[in-house]
Amino acid sequence: MRTWIFAGICDKSDLLMYLCKILIQSGKRVLLIDAAHAGKYTHCIRRLDDSMLITEFAGFDVGIGFKQFSDVLVHIKAAGESDYDYILIDAEQESFLTIDDWSAADAKIWVSSFEVAGLMKSASWLDGLSENYGEQERPAFHRIYLNVIEDFTDDEYIESFLGSSRVQWLDDPVRIPWDEITFALKIENEHMGRLRIKPLPKRYKKALVDLVQRLTEMENRQIRRSFRQAERRMA
C-alpha cells in the first residue's frame, strides 16, 4: 500500500479524481481521502449517506469525515479493506497528519495555484512542517502548479513564496494548464455527479501522464492505455 500526500491550500479535487480514475484502469485499488477544508468531496461525489465514511465513486473509494489519518487506517483494517494499492490524501488540514505520517509517505506532492491568499497560507504551513522535521533530513516534495496560463503566469511568482522553506524540491514542477474547457468540465462533472475526462485538453492530459509516470513505476505505454480506458468510462 503506497501513500501519496497532496498538500497545499488550493482546490485540487478534480486533479486528484482524474488521477484516481487513471490508476484504477491499470488494475489498482485506490482510496482518496478528503482532508481538505469545507468537505468539498461530499459535493463532488454526491454522497447521500453521511454516516458512510468511505463511498465508492467512479470505480475508486473516497473517504470523508475522518479526523486523522490514523483513523483511516483503523477503519479500513476493521472493515477488511486494507488491500488498497494507493491511498491519496488531499491534505489541507494541518492536524490530519502527524510528522510520522509525513515521514512514512511514499510521495509528498506540493500543489500550488496562483491565488495569493492560498500561497501565503501554504508558505506558512510549509515553514512549520519543515521546522517540525527538526534535525531530520529535509522533507522532499514533487511540485504541481495548477491553473497555469501560458505567457501570463510565471513559476517564479509561486517560488517567491515557497523558495525559502527548508524543503527539497525533487524535480521540475508539473504544470497543469487552465482554460475554459478544463473549467467547464470540472463544473459539469460536479453538477452531474460523474467523472468524465475525455474532453480534457491535450496539454492537461499530457501533464497527467507525466505526473503518473513520476509517481509510479508504470511505463508510458501502460499509462496511456489506462488513460484511453478511463476516457471510455462514463461514470
QUIQUIBEL-V826466 format. One record per backbone hydrogen bond with DSSP energy under -1.0 kcal/mol. CO is the residue of the C=O (numbers start at 1). NH is the residue of the N-H. E is the energy in kcal/mol with one decimal. If there is no record, write none. Layout:
co:CO nh:NH e:E
co:CO nh:NH e:E
This chain:
co:2 nh:87 e:-2.8
co:3 nh:106 e:-1.7
co:3 nh:107 e:-1.5
co:4 nh:89 e:-2.5
co:5 nh:109 e:-3.3
co:6 nh:91 e:-2.4
co:7 nh:111 e:-3.4
co:8 nh:10 e:-1.4
co:12 nh:16 e:-2.3
co:13 nh:17 e:-2.1
co:14 nh:18 e:-2.4
co:15 nh:19 e:-2.2
co:16 nh:20 e:-2.3
co:17 nh:21 e:-2.1
co:18 nh:22 e:-1.7
co:19 nh:23 e:-2.2
co:20 nh:24 e:-2.3
co:23 nh:26 e:-1.3
co:23 nh:28 e:-1.4
co:24 nh:27 e:-1.5
co:29 nh:85 e:-2.2
co:29 nh:86 e:-1.9
co:30 nh:61 e:-2.4
co:31 nh:88 e:-2.7
co:32 nh:63 e:-3.2
co:33 nh:35 e:-1.0
co:33 nh:90 e:-2.7
co:35 nh:92 e:-2.3
co:35 nh:93 e:-2.3
co:39 nh:42 e:-1.3
co:40 nh:44 e:-1.4
co:41 nh:45 e:-2.4
co:42 nh:47 e:-1.6
co:49 nh:52 e:-1.6
co:53 nh:64 e:-2.6
co:55 nh:62 e:-2.7
co:57 nh:60 e:-2.1
co:60 nh:57 e:-3.5
co:61 nh:32 e:-3.0
co:62 nh:55 e:-2.6
co:63 nh:34 e:-3.0
co:68 nh:72 e:-1.0
co:69 nh:73 e:-1.9
co:70 nh:74 e:-2.1
co:71 nh:75 e:-2.3
co:72 nh:76 e:-2.6
co:73 nh:77 e:-1.7
co:74 nh:78 e:-2.2
co:75 nh:79 e:-2.0
co:76 nh:81 e:-3.4
co:77 nh:80 e:-1.1
co:85 nh:2 e:-2.5
co:86 nh:31 e:-2.3
co:87 nh:4 e:-2.9
co:88 nh:33 e:-3.5
co:89 nh:6 e:-3.0
co:89 nh:91 e:-1.1
co:90 nh:35 e:-1.7
co:93 nh:96 e:-1.7
co:96 nh:69 e:-2.4
co:98 nh:102 e:-2.1
co:99 nh:103 e:-2.3
co:100 nh:104 e:-2.2
co:101 nh:105 e:-1.1
co:107 nh:5 e:-2.6
co:108 nh:142 e:-2.6
co:109 nh:7 e:-2.6
co:110 nh:144 e:-2.6
co:112 nh:146 e:-3.2
co:115 nh:119 e:-2.0
co:116 nh:120 e:-2.3
co:117 nh:121 e:-2.1
co:118 nh:122 e:-2.6
co:119 nh:123 e:-2.5
co:120 nh:124 e:-1.9
co:121 nh:125 e:-2.2
co:122 nh:126 e:-2.8
co:123 nh:127 e:-2.2
co:124 nh:128 e:-2.1
co:125 nh:129 e:-2.6
co:126 nh:130 e:-2.4
co:127 nh:131 e:-1.9
co:128 nh:132 e:-1.9
co:131 nh:134 e:-1.7
co:133 nh:136 e:-2.3
co:139 nh:168 e:-3.0
co:141 nh:170 e:-2.9
co:142 nh:110 e:-3.0
co:143 nh:174 e:-2.7
co:144 nh:112 e:-2.6
co:145 nh:176 e:-3.1
co:148 nh:178 e:-2.2
co:149 nh:152 e:-1.9
co:149 nh:153 e:-2.5
co:154 nh:157 e:-1.5
co:155 nh:159 e:-2.5
co:156 nh:160 e:-1.5
co:158 nh:161 e:-1.6
co:158 nh:162 e:-1.6
co:159 nh:163 e:-2.4
co:162 nh:165 e:-1.3
co:165 nh:167 e:-2.1
co:168 nh:141 e:-3.1
co:174 nh:145 e:-2.7
co:176 nh:148 e:-2.5
co:179 nh:183 e:-2.0
co:180 nh:184 e:-2.7
co:181 nh:185 e:-2.5
co:182 nh:186 e:-1.9
co:183 nh:187 e:-2.2
co:184 nh:188 e:-2.5
co:185 nh:189 e:-2.8
co:186 nh:190 e:-2.1
co:187 nh:191 e:-2.4
co:188 nh:192 e:-2.4
co:189 nh:193 e:-1.4
co:189 nh:194 e:-1.7
co:197 nh:200 e:-1.7
co:201 nh:205 e:-2.2
co:202 nh:206 e:-2.6
co:203 nh:207 e:-1.8
co:204 nh:208 e:-2.1
co:205 nh:209 e:-2.4
co:206 nh:210 e:-2.3
co:207 nh:211 e:-2.2
co:208 nh:212 e:-2.5
co:209 nh:213 e:-2.3
co:210 nh:214 e:-1.8
co:211 nh:215 e:-1.9
co:212 nh:216 e:-1.7
co:219 nh:223 e:-2.4
co:220 nh:224 e:-2.4
co:221 nh:225 e:-1.8
co:222 nh:226 e:-2.3
co:223 nh:227 e:-2.3
co:224 nh:228 e:-2.2
co:225 nh:229 e:-2.0
co:226 nh:230 e:-2.3
co:227 nh:231 e:-2.1
co:228 nh:232 e:-1.2
